[in-house]
Amino acid sequence: MRKFNHVIVKRPCKAMTEGITSGLYPGIPDFNLALKQHDAYIEALKQCGVDVTILPADENYPDPCFVEDPAVLTEKCAIITNPGAASRNGEKVSIEEAVRKFYPEDRIEHIISPGTLEGGDVMMCGNHFFVGRSARTNAEGIRQFTAILAKYGYTCSEVRLEEVLHLKTGVNYLENNNMLVSGEFINKPEFETYNKYVIPEEEAYAANCIWVNDTVIVPEGYPAVLEAVKAMGYKTITVDTSEFRKLDGGLSCLSLRF
């Protein structure tokens, strides 16, 4: 099944060594290694049959390689978010410039203050969107997001987060009604109708896999998750994300897929 034609990524910047981190995965990112890992990530995406727009690094912010957060891109519209992390809020300006090459003016929407919303809290399952209520995404942001989606025939529901940074830190949809879940998401009633594949606690980071046109990209070094995804019948590609993990970043964070 083909769903995505385009992907936007942004090159890591040297300032990433000062990026936001919870410290859950300790260590300072190695910039040169991060560049090599980003190269491999781009090649993996290309293998999935998408064209990849590569935006240049931006040294004005430490975290802009995580392009998922300042925008949500759907088949019918683009939504420029209002990131809740103050140090990241300005990233939405350059992302909007890139997005305008793919969407007409009347299909570009915005989350405005006091609403905040980050793309890492948004999970698309067909025409329904789950949105995590987190430290970065607030009730007003979700209200605005829900109203925007309704204009285009989409539905939306809130998921309260208790432990993780973003919704997709611990739960990811792989199409075909399949979902990877870990930690606090294993027993959440919102996901009871899906085929849930529980990620072992020691591989919780790898709950953040991405489905791209019937291939699932899996972070390298998580054998249980890799085998589970293969058992679902998907083609798989593994990519090392060790340097982005130090900033709490995963595979989905590094691209906008649409």
Secondary structure as UniProt FT lines:
FT   STRAND          6..10
FT   HELIX           14..18
FT   HELIX           31..47
FT   TURN            48..49
FT   STRAND          51..55
FT   TURN            59..60
FT   TURN            64..65
FT   TURN            67..70
FT   STRAND          71..73
FT   STRAND          78..80
FT   HELIX           86..88
FT   TURN            89..90
FT   HELIX           91..99
FT   TURN            100..102
FT   HELIX           105..107
FT   STRAND          108..110
FT   TURN            113..114
FT   HELIX           119..121
FT   STRAND          122..125
FT   TURN            126..127
FT   STRAND          128..133
FT   HELIX           139..151
FT   TURN            152..153
FT   STRAND          155..160
FT   HELIX           167..169
FT   STRAND          171..173
FT   TURN            176..177
FT   STRAND          178..181
FT   HELIX           183..185
FT   TURN            186..187
FT   HELIX           189..191
FT   TURN            192..193
FT   STRAND          195..198
FT   HELIX           201..207
FT   STRAND          210..212
FT   TURN            213..214
FT   STRAND          215..219
FT   TURN            220..221
FT   HELIX           223..231
FT   TURN            232..233
FT   STRAND          235..239
FT   HELIX           242..245
FT   TURN            246..248
FT   HELIX           252..254
FT   STRAND          256..257
//
